[in-house]
């Protein structure tokens, strides 16, 4: 008896638009959507166990975006669900605004905590960033989505320090 195993089945779920926000690639305010990709272990081509799950937040126009933690994804999904409920007529405009205000406050708090953690982790990058040229530092700042937040903070500190020393 032969058993066929596979690890390449991927299920992609689009949870719709979460909010409008600035897209560095488009250089404009654009609508962003939530994507969840789950990779599964299969048996006879039937998905059995999830291998990994990735959460993604992307611009609907250029498809550039950011990976999210499960906690961040859930916060953005809450916003998408509120917008969907309003569009379906399940909640009123007043309910939508109240729920969105609470959801955005929670998201702002989460982002502040994330930035605080990145700030404390950025210190390990300061000695590495100090060796970079001005052109390299500016290139990092132009493509911030390609780098970790703690590295970007270290670059910003170094650029500020160099400007003050000139």
PyMOL commands that set and color helices and strands:
alter all, ss='L'
color gray80, all
select helices_A, chain A and resi 70-87+93-129+134-142+144-146+149-165
alter helices_A, ss='H'
color red, helices_A
select strands_A, chain A and resi 5-23+28-43+46-59+65-68
alter strands_A, ss='S'
color yellow, strands_A
deselect
rebuild
show_as cartoon
